[in-house]
Amino acid sequence: MKRKLSALGTSVVLLFASPSYASAAQSSAEAMSSRQYLIGTWNCAHTYGTFSGTYTTTYEPVLANRWIKQVYNFPASEGTPAMEGDWFMTYDEPRQSWIRFGAMTTGQYFALRMTDTSPTTSFWQYLPLVRTANPQLPKTDAVFTKKSDAEYTVDGPTYKLNGTGPTVTEHHDCRKVA
């Protein structure tokens, strides 16, 4: 179960991109507008090591449309109970990057900052408080790729299962359903 929780926690933090690759500064309103394609329900498939599964995630604007709330729902599988994660993201205009905070029903919590390298590709990194608690996390944790307004993938991170097991890389493929 610990193996699944580690990958689960990692997977939930990886699903957004930010527009810092642009040469001109972007306002919070422009940034939030650029992420409206996420609003709705998505079905996702994920693998890491020999484990694979599916989950759903929904996005909705909240808090005067200044934040996007994301809820993850992982069904029970292989003796692991169903899990949920609630996440909030917004654009940090002074830093010209996205910031994201979330927590899981497992007790895990995360804070991230994202850096875009193109209009469709973003690198994700955990902020220090999470990295200190999880020193096995690599410096670039994952790559988010927007395939279209109805599909995205996440590749990575790569890490040792439970900190000492075999090295695995996570892969996620999400498709919008509503």
BARO-334201 format. One record per atom (N, C-alpha, C): residue in three letters; x, y negated, z; residue number from 1. Coordinates in steps of 0.2 Angstrom, whole numbers. Each point is the difference from the previous one (the first is absolute). Layout:
<atoms>
ATOM   mido    east   north      up   nulo
ATOM    Ala       X       Y       Z    NUM
...
</atoms>
This chain:
<atoms>
ATOM   mido    east   north      up   nulo
ATOM    Met       4       6       0      1
ATOM    Met      -4      -6       0      1
ATOM    Met       4      -6       0      1
ATOM    Lys       6       0       3      2
ATOM    Lys       4      -6       1      2
ATOM    Lys       3      -2      -7      2
ATOM    Arg       1       5      -4      3
ATOM    Arg       3      -1      -7      3
ATOM    Arg      -6      -4      -4      3
ATOM    Lys      -6       2       1      4
ATOM    Lys      -5      -3      -4      4
ATOM    Lys      -1      -7       3      4
ATOM    Leu       0      -1       6      5
ATOM    Leu      -1      -7       3      5
ATOM    Leu       5      -5      -2      5
ATOM    Ser       7       3      -1      6
ATOM    Ser       5      -5      -2      6
ATOM    Ser      -1      -2      -7      6
ATOM    Ala      -2       5      -4      7
ATOM    Ala      -1      -2      -7      7
ATOM    Ala      -7      -4      -1      7
ATOM    Leu      -5       2       4      8
ATOM    Leu      -6      -4       0      8
ATOM    Leu       1      -7       2      8
ATOM    Gly       4      -1       5      9
ATOM    Gly       1      -7       2      9
ATOM    Gly       4      -4      -5      9
ATOM    Thr       5       3      -3     10
ATOM    Thr       4      -3      -6     10
ATOM    Thr      -5      -1      -6     10
ATOM    Ser      -4       4      -1     11
ATOM    Ser      -4      -1      -6     11
ATOM    Ser      -5      -5       0     11
ATOM    Val      -2      -2       6     12
ATOM    Val      -5      -5       1     12
ATOM    Val       3      -7      -1     12
ATOM    Val       6       0       1     13
ATOM    Val       3      -7       0     13
ATOM    Val       2      -2      -7     13
ATOM    Leu      -1       4      -5     14
ATOM    Leu       3      -1      -7     14
ATOM    Leu      -4      -3      -5     14
ATOM    Leu      -6      -3       0     15
ATOM    Leu      -4       0      -5     15
ATOM    Leu      -1      -7      -3     15
ATOM    Phe       4      -5       1     16
ATOM    Phe      -1      -7      -2     16
ATOM    Phe       6      -3      -4     16
ATOM    Ala      -1      -5      -4     17
ATOM    Ala       6      -3      -3     17
ATOM    Ala      -1      -8       1     17
ATOM    Ser       6      -3      -1     18
ATOM    Ser       0      -7       1     18
ATOM    Ser       3      -4      -6     18
ATOM    Pro      -1      -6      -1     19
ATOM    Pro       2      -4      -6     19
ATOM    Pro       6      -4       1     19
ATOM    Ser       5       2       4     20
ATOM    Ser       6      -4       1     20
ATOM    Ser       5       0      -6     20
ATOM    Tyr      -1       4      -5     21
ATOM    Tyr       4       0      -5     21
ATOM    Tyr      -1      -6      -5     21
ATOM    Ala      -5      -3       1     22
ATOM    Ala      -2      -6      -4     22
ATOM    Ala       5      -6       2     22
ATOM    Ser       1      -4      -5     23
ATOM    Ser       5      -6       2     23
ATOM    Ser      -3      -5       4     23
ATOM    Ala      -7      -1      -2     24
ATOM    Ala      -3      -6       4     24
ATOM    Ala      -4       3       6     24
ATOM    Ala       0      -5       5     25
ATOM    Ala      -3       2       7     25
ATOM    Ala      -7       2      -2     25
ATOM    Gln      -3       4       4     26
ATOM    Gln      -7       2      -1     26
ATOM    Gln      -4      -1       7     26
ATOM    Ser      -6      -3      -1     27
ATOM    Ser      -4      -1       6     27
ATOM    Ser      -3       6       2     27
ATOM    Ser      -3       0       7     28
ATOM    Ser      -3       5       3     28
ATOM    Ser      -6       2      -5     28
ATOM    Ala      -4      -5      -2     29
ATOM    Ala      -6       1      -4     29
ATOM    Ala       2       4      -6     29
ATOM    Glu       5      -2      -4     30
ATOM    Glu       2       3      -6     30
ATOM    Glu       2       7       1     30
ATOM    Ala       4       1       6     31
ATOM    Ala       2       7       1     31
ATOM    Ala      -6       4       2     31
ATOM    Met      -5      -2       4     32
ATOM    Met      -5       4       2     32
ATOM    Met      -5       2      -7     32
ATOM    Ser       0      -5      -4     33
ATOM    Ser      -4       1      -6     33
ATOM    Ser       3       5      -4     33
ATOM    Ser       7       1       0     34
ATOM    Ser       4       5      -4     34
ATOM    Ser      -1       7       2     34
ATOM    Arg      -3       1       6     35
ATOM    Arg      -1       6       3     35
ATOM    Arg      -8       2       0     35
ATOM    Gln      -4      -3      -3     36
ATOM    Gln      -7       1       0     36
ATOM    Gln      -1       7      -3     36
ATOM    Tyr       4       2      -5     37
ATOM    Tyr      -1       7      -3     37
ATOM    Tyr       0       5       5     37
ATOM    Leu       3      -1       6     38
ATOM    Leu       0       6       5     38
ATOM    Leu      -7       0       4     38
ATOM    Ile      -4      -5      -1     39
ATOM    Ile      -7       1       4     39
ATOM    Ile      -4       5      -3     39
ATOM    Gly      -2       5       5     40
ATOM    Gly      -4       6      -2     40
ATOM    Gly       3       6       3     40
ATOM    Thr      -2       5      -3     41
ATOM    Thr       1       7       3     41
ATOM    Thr       5       4      -5     41
ATOM    Trp       5       3       3     42
ATOM    Trp       5       4      -4     42
ATOM    Trp       1       7       3     42
ATOM    Asn       1       5      -5     43
ATOM    Asn       1       6       2     43
ATOM    Asn       8       1      -1     43
ATOM    Cys       3       3       4     44
ATOM    Cys       8       1       0     44
ATOM    Cys       2       7       1     44
ATOM    Ala       5       2      -3     45
ATOM    Ala       3       7       1     45
ATOM    Ala       7      -2       2     45
ATOM    His       3       4       5     46
ATOM    His       7      -1       2     46
ATOM    His       3       7       1     46
ATOM    Thr       7       0      -1     47
ATOM    Thr       4       5       1     47
ATOM    Thr       6      -2       4     47
ATOM    Tyr       3       4       4     48
ATOM    Tyr       7      -1       3     48
ATOM    Tyr       2       7       2     48
ATOM    Gly       6       2      -2     49
ATOM    Gly       2       7       1     49
ATOM    Gly      -5       5      -3     49
ATOM    Thr      -1       5       4     50
ATOM    Thr      -5       5      -3     50
ATOM    Thr      -7      -2       2     50
ATOM    Phe      -2      -5       4     51
ATOM    Phe      -6      -2       2     51
ATOM    Phe      -3      -5      -6     51
ATOM    Ser      -7       1      -1     52
ATOM    Ser      -4      -4      -4     52
ATOM    Ser      -7      -1       2     52
ATOM    Gly      -3      -5      -1     53
ATOM    Gly      -7      -2       2     53
ATOM    Gly      -3      -5      -4     53
ATOM    Thr      -6      -2       2     54
ATOM    Thr      -4      -6      -2     54
ATOM    Thr      -2      -4       5     54
ATOM    Tyr      -2      -6      -1     55
ATOM    Tyr      -3      -5       5     55
ATOM    Tyr      -3      -5      -4     55
ATOM    Thr      -5      -4       3     56
ATOM    Thr      -3      -6      -3     56
ATOM    Thr       3      -6       4     56
ATOM    Thr      -1      -6      -4     57
ATOM    Thr       2      -6       3     57
ATOM    Thr      -5      -5      -3     57
ATOM    Thr      -2      -5       5     58
ATOM    Thr      -4      -5      -3     58
ATOM    Thr       3      -7       2     58
ATOM    Tyr      -1      -5      -4     59
ATOM    Tyr       2      -7       1     59
ATOM    Tyr      -6      -5       0     59
ATOM    Glu       1      -5       4     60
ATOM    Glu      -6      -5       0     60
ATOM    Glu       3      -6       3     60
ATOM    Pro      -2      -6      -3     61
ATOM    Pro       2      -6       3     61
ATOM    Pro      -3      -2       7     61
ATOM    Val       4      -2       4     62
ATOM    Val      -2      -2       7     62
ATOM    Val       3      -7       3     62
ATOM    Leu      -3      -2       5     63
ATOM    Leu       3      -6       4     63
ATOM    Leu       1      -6      -5     63
ATOM    Ala      -6      -2      -3     64
ATOM    Ala      -1      -6      -4     64
ATOM    Ala       4       2      -7     64
ATOM    Asn       0       6      -2     65
ATOM    Asn       4       2      -6     65
ATOM    Asn       8      -2       0     65
ATOM    Arg       2      -1       6     66
ATOM    Arg       7      -1       1     66
ATOM    Arg       4       7       1     66
ATOM    Trp      -3       5       1     67
ATOM    Trp       3       6       1     67
ATOM    Trp      -4       6      -4     67
ATOM    Ile       3       5      -1     68
ATOM    Ile      -3       6      -3     68
ATOM    Ile       1       6       5     68
ATOM    Lys      -6       3       2     69
ATOM    Lys       0       5       4     69
ATOM    Lys       0       7      -4     69
ATOM    Gln       4       4       2     70
ATOM    Gln       1       7      -3     70
ATOM    Gln      -2       5       5     70
ATOM    Val      -4       5      -1     71
ATOM    Val      -1       6       4     71
ATOM    Val       2       6      -3     71
ATOM    Tyr       4       4       3     72
ATOM    Tyr       2       7      -3     72
ATOM    Tyr      -4       5       4     72
ATOM    Asn      -3       5      -4     73
ATOM    Asn      -3       6       3     73
ATOM    Asn       3       6      -3     73
ATOM    Phe       4       3       5     74
ATOM    Phe       3       7      -2     74
ATOM    Phe      -4       5       3     74
ATOM    Pro      -3       5      -4     75
ATOM    Pro      -4       5       2     75
ATOM    Pro       4       5       4     75
ATOM    Ala      -3       4       5     76
ATOM    Ala       3       6       3     76
ATOM    Ala       3       4      -5     76
ATOM    Ser       6       3       2     77
ATOM    Ser       3       5      -5     77
ATOM    Ser       5       4       4     77
ATOM    Glu       1       7      -1     78
ATOM    Glu       5       4       3     78
ATOM    Glu       1      -1       7     78
ATOM    Gly      -6       0       4     79
ATOM    Gly       0      -1       7     79
ATOM    Gly       1      -7       3     79
ATOM    Thr       1      -5      -5     80
ATOM    Thr       1      -7       2     80
ATOM    Thr      -7      -3       0     80
ATOM    Pro      -1      -4       6     81
ATOM    Pro      -7      -3       0     81
ATOM    Pro       0      -6      -5     81
ATOM    Ala      -6      -2      -2     82
ATOM    Ala      -1      -6      -5     82
ATOM    Ala       3      -6       4     82
ATOM    Met       3      -4      -4     83
ATOM    Met       3      -6       2     83
ATOM    Met      -2      -6      -4     83
ATOM    Glu       0      -6       4     84
ATOM    Glu      -2      -6      -3     84
ATOM    Glu       6      -5       1     84
ATOM    Gly       1      -5      -4     85
ATOM    Gly       4      -6       1     85
ATOM    Gly      -3      -6      -2     85
ATOM    Asp       0      -5       4     86
ATOM    Asp      -2      -7      -2     86
ATOM    Asp       6      -5      -1     86
ATOM    Trp      -1      -3      -6     87
ATOM    Trp       6      -5      -2     87
ATOM    Trp      -2      -7      -2     87
ATOM    Phe       4      -5       2     88
ATOM    Phe      -2      -6      -3     88
ATOM    Phe       6      -3      -3     88
ATOM    Met      -1      -3      -6     89
ATOM    Met       5      -3      -4     89
ATOM    Met      -1      -7      -2     89
ATOM    Thr       5      -5       0     90
ATOM    Thr      -1      -6      -3     90
ATOM    Thr       6      -3      -3     90
ATOM    Tyr       0      -5      -3     91
ATOM    Tyr       5      -3      -4     91
ATOM    Tyr       3      -6       5     91
ATOM    Asp       7       1       2     92
ATOM    Asp       3      -5       4     92
ATOM    Asp       3      -5      -5     92
ATOM    Glu      -3      -5      -1     93
ATOM    Glu       2      -5      -4     93
ATOM    Glu       7      -3       1     93
ATOM    Pro       1      -2       6     94
ATOM    Pro       7      -3       1     94
ATOM    Pro       5       5      -1     94
ATOM    Arg      -1       6       0     95
ATOM    Arg       6       5      -1     95
ATOM    Arg      -1       3      -7     95
ATOM    Gln      -6      -2      -4     96
ATOM    Gln      -1       2      -6     96
ATOM    Gln       0       8      -1     96
ATOM    Ser      -3       3       5     97
ATOM    Ser       0       8       0     97
ATOM    Ser      -7       2       3     97
ATOM    Trp      -1       6      -1     98
ATOM    Trp      -6       3       4     98
ATOM    Trp       2       3       6     98
ATOM    Ile      -4       0       5     99
ATOM    Ile       1       3       7     99
ATOM    Ile      -6       5       1     99
ATOM    Arg       2       5       4    100
ATOM    Arg      -6       5       1    100
ATOM    Arg       1       3       7    100
ATOM    Phe      -5       1       3    101
ATOM    Phe       0       3       7    101
ATOM    Phe      -6       5       0    101
ATOM    Gly       2       6       3    102
ATOM    Gly      -5       5       1    102
ATOM    Gly       1       5       6    102
ATOM    Ala      -5       4       1    103
ATOM    Ala       0       5       5    103
ATOM    Ala      -4       6      -2    103
ATOM    Met       2       5       3    104
ATOM    Met      -3       7      -2    104
ATOM    Met      -4       3       6    104
ATOM    Thr      -4       4      -1    105
ATOM    Thr      -3       4       6    105
ATOM    Thr       4       4       3    105
ATOM    Thr       6       1      -3    106
ATOM    Thr       6       5       3    106
ATOM    Thr       4      -4       6    106
ATOM    Gly      -2      -7       0    107
ATOM    Gly       4      -4       4    107
ATOM    Gly       6      -4      -3    107
ATOM    Gln       2       2      -6    108
ATOM    Gln       5      -3      -4    108
ATOM    Gln      -2      -7      -2    108
ATOM    Tyr       5      -5      -1    109
ATOM    Tyr      -2      -6      -2    109
ATOM    Tyr       6      -3      -4    109
ATOM    Phe      -1      -4      -5    110
ATOM    Phe       5      -3      -4    110
ATOM    Phe      -1      -7      -2    110
ATOM    Ala       6      -3      -2    111
ATOM    Ala       0      -7      -3    111
ATOM    Ala       5       0      -6    111
ATOM    Leu      -2      -3      -5    112
ATOM    Leu       4       1      -6    112
ATOM    Leu       0      -7      -4    112
ATOM    Arg       5      -1      -4    113
ATOM    Arg       1      -6      -4    113
ATOM    Arg       1       3      -7    113
ATOM    Met      -2      -3      -5    114
ATOM    Met       0       3      -7    114
ATOM    Met       4      -5      -5    114
ATOM    Thr       4       3      -4    115
ATOM    Thr       3      -5      -5    115
ATOM    Thr      -1       3      -7    115
ATOM    Asp      -3      -4      -5    116
ATOM    Asp      -1       2      -7    116
ATOM    Asp       7      -1      -4    116
ATOM    Thr       0       5      -4    117
ATOM    Thr       6      -1      -5    117
ATOM    Thr      -3      -1      -7    117
ATOM    Ser      -7       1      -1    118
ATOM    Ser      -3      -2      -7    118
ATOM    Ser      -7      -1       2    118
ATOM    Pro      -4      -1      -5    119
ATOM    Pro      -7      -1       1    119
ATOM    Pro      -4       6       2    119
ATOM    Thr       3       6      -1    120
ATOM    Thr      -3       7       2    120
ATOM    Thr       4       4       5    120
ATOM    Thr       6      -2       2    121
ATOM    Thr       4       4       4    121
ATOM    Thr       2      -4       6    121
ATOM    Ser       0       3       6    122
ATOM    Ser       2      -3       6    122
ATOM    Ser       4       5       5    122
ATOM    Phe       5      -2       3    123
ATOM    Phe       3       3       5    123
ATOM    Phe      -3      -1       7    123
ATOM    Trp       0       5       4    124
ATOM    Trp      -3      -1       7    124
ATOM    Trp       5       2       5    124
ATOM    Gln       0      -4       6    125
ATOM    Gln       4       1       5    125
ATOM    Gln      -3      -1       7    125
ATOM    Tyr       1       4       5    126
ATOM    Tyr      -3       0       6    126
ATOM    Tyr       4      -6       4    126
ATOM    Leu      -4      -4       4    127
ATOM    Leu       4      -5       4    127
ATOM    Leu       3       3       6    127
ATOM    Pro       5      -3       3    128
ATOM    Pro       5       3       5    128
ATOM    Pro      -4       4       6    128
ATOM    Leu      -5      -3       2    129
ATOM    Leu      -3       4       6    129
ATOM    Leu      -2       7      -2    129
ATOM    Val      -2       1      -6    130
ATOM    Val      -1       7      -2    130
ATOM    Val       6       4      -2    130
ATOM    Arg       5      -4      -3    131
ATOM    Arg       6       4      -2    131
ATOM    Arg       4       2       6    131
ATOM    Thr       0      -4       6    132
ATOM    Thr       3       2       6    132
ATOM    Thr      -3       6       3    132
ATOM    Ala      -7       1       0    133
ATOM    Ala      -3       6       2    133
ATOM    Ala       1       6      -5    133
ATOM    Asn       1      -1      -6    134
ATOM    Asn       1       5      -5    134
ATOM    Asn       7      -1      -4    134
ATOM    Pro       5       1       3    135
ATOM    Pro       7      -2      -3    135
ATOM    Pro       1       4      -6    135
ATOM    Gln      -3       6      -1    136
ATOM    Gln       1       4      -6    136
ATOM    Gln      -3      -3      -7    136
ATOM    Leu      -4      -6       1    137
ATOM    Leu      -3      -3      -6    137
ATOM    Leu       6      -3      -4    137
ATOM    Pro      -1       0      -7    138
ATOM    Pro       5      -3      -4    138
ATOM    Pro      -1      -8       0    138
ATOM    Lys       5      -3      -3    139
ATOM    Lys      -1      -8       0    139
ATOM    Lys      -5      -2      -5    139
ATOM    Thr      -1       4      -6    140
ATOM    Thr      -5      -1      -5    140
ATOM    Thr      -5       6       1    140
ATOM    Asp      -5      -1       3    141
ATOM    Asp      -5       5       2    141
ATOM    Asp      -4       3      -5    141
ATOM    Ala      -2      -3      -5    142
ATOM    Ala      -4       2      -6    142
ATOM    Ala      -1      -5      -5    142
ATOM    Val      -2       3      -6    143
ATOM    Val      -1      -4      -6    143
ATOM    Val      -8       0      -2    143
ATOM    Phe      -3      -5       0    144
ATOM    Phe      -7       0      -2    144
ATOM    Phe       0      -2      -7    144
ATOM    Thr      -4       3      -4    145
ATOM    Thr      -1      -2      -7    145
ATOM    Thr      -7       0      -2    145
ATOM    Lys      -2      -6      -2    146
ATOM    Lys      -7      -1      -3    146
ATOM    Lys       0       3      -7    146
ATOM    Lys      -4       5      -2    147
ATOM    Lys       0       3      -6    147
ATOM    Lys      -6      -4      -4    147
ATOM    Ser      -5      -2       3    148
ATOM    Ser      -6      -4      -3    148
ATOM    Ser      -4      -2       6    148
ATOM    Asp      -5      -4      -1    149
ATOM    Asp      -5      -2       5    149
ATOM    Asp      -3       5       3    149
ATOM    Ala       0       7      -2    150
ATOM    Ala      -3       5       2    150
ATOM    Ala       5       6       2    150
ATOM    Glu       6      -1       0    151
ATOM    Glu       5       5       2    151
ATOM    Glu       6      -3       3    151
ATOM    Tyr       3       3       5    152
ATOM    Tyr       7      -2       2    152
ATOM    Tyr       3       7       3    152
ATOM    Thr       7      -1       0    153
ATOM    Thr       4       6       3    153
ATOM    Thr       4      -3       5    153
ATOM    Val       2       4       5    154
ATOM    Val       6      -1       5    154
ATOM    Val       5       5       0    154
ATOM    Asp       6      -1      -1    155
ATOM    Asp       5       5       0    155
ATOM    Asp       5      -2       6    155
ATOM    Gly       1       4       5    156
ATOM    Gly       4      -1       6    156
ATOM    Gly      -5      -1       6    156
ATOM    Pro       3       0       5    157
ATOM    Pro       8       0       1    157
ATOM    Pro       2       7       0    157
ATOM    Thr       7       1       1    158
ATOM    Thr       3       6       0    158
ATOM    Thr       3       0       7    158
ATOM    Tyr      -1       6       4    159
ATOM    Tyr       2       0       7    159
ATOM    Tyr       0       8       2    159
ATOM    Lys       3       1       5    160
ATOM    Lys       1       7       3    160
ATOM    Lys      -7       1       4    160
ATOM    Leu      -3       5      -1    161
ATOM    Leu      -6       2       4    161
ATOM    Leu       1       0       7    161
ATOM    Asn      -4      -3       4    162
ATOM    Asn       1       0       7    162
ATOM    Asn       7      -2       2    162
ATOM    Gly       3      -4      -4    163
ATOM    Gly       7      -3       2    163
ATOM    Gly       6       5      -1    163
ATOM    Thr      -1       6      -1    164
ATOM    Thr       5       5       0    164
ATOM    Thr      -1       6      -5    164
ATOM    Gly      -6       0      -3    165
ATOM    Gly      -2       5      -5    165
ATOM    Gly       3      -1      -7    165
ATOM    Pro      -3       4      -5    166
ATOM    Pro       2      -1      -7    166
ATOM    Pro      -2      -7      -2    166
ATOM    Thr       4      -3      -5    167
ATOM    Thr      -1      -6      -3    167
ATOM    Thr      -6       0      -5    167
ATOM    Val      -5      -4       1    168
ATOM    Val      -6       0      -4    168
ATOM    Val      -1      -7      -3    168
ATOM    Thr      -3      -1      -6    169
ATOM    Thr      -2      -6      -2    169
ATOM    Thr      -8       0      -1    169
ATOM    Glu      -3      -5       2    170
ATOM    Glu      -8      -1       0    170
ATOM    Glu      -1      -3      -7    170
ATOM    His      -6       3      -3    171
ATOM    His      -3      -2      -6    171
ATOM    His      -7      -1       1    171
ATOM    His      -3      -6      -3    172
ATOM    His      -7      -1       1    172
ATOM    His      -3      -3      -7    172
ATOM    Asp      -6       3      -2    173
ATOM    Asp      -3      -2      -6    173
ATOM    Asp      -7      -2       2    173
ATOM    Cys      -2      -6      -1    174
ATOM    Cys      -7      -3       2    174
ATOM    Cys      -4      -2      -6    174
ATOM    Arg      -6       1       0    175
ATOM    Arg      -4      -2      -5    175
ATOM    Arg      -7      -3       2    175
ATOM    Lys      -2      -5      -2    176
ATOM    Lys      -6      -4       2    176
ATOM    Lys      -6       4      -2    176
ATOM    Val      -5       0       5    177
ATOM    Val      -6       4      -2    177
ATOM    Val      -6      -5       1    177
ATOM    Ala       0      -5       3    178
ATOM    Ala      -5      -5       1    178
ATOM    Ala       2      -7       2    178
</atoms>
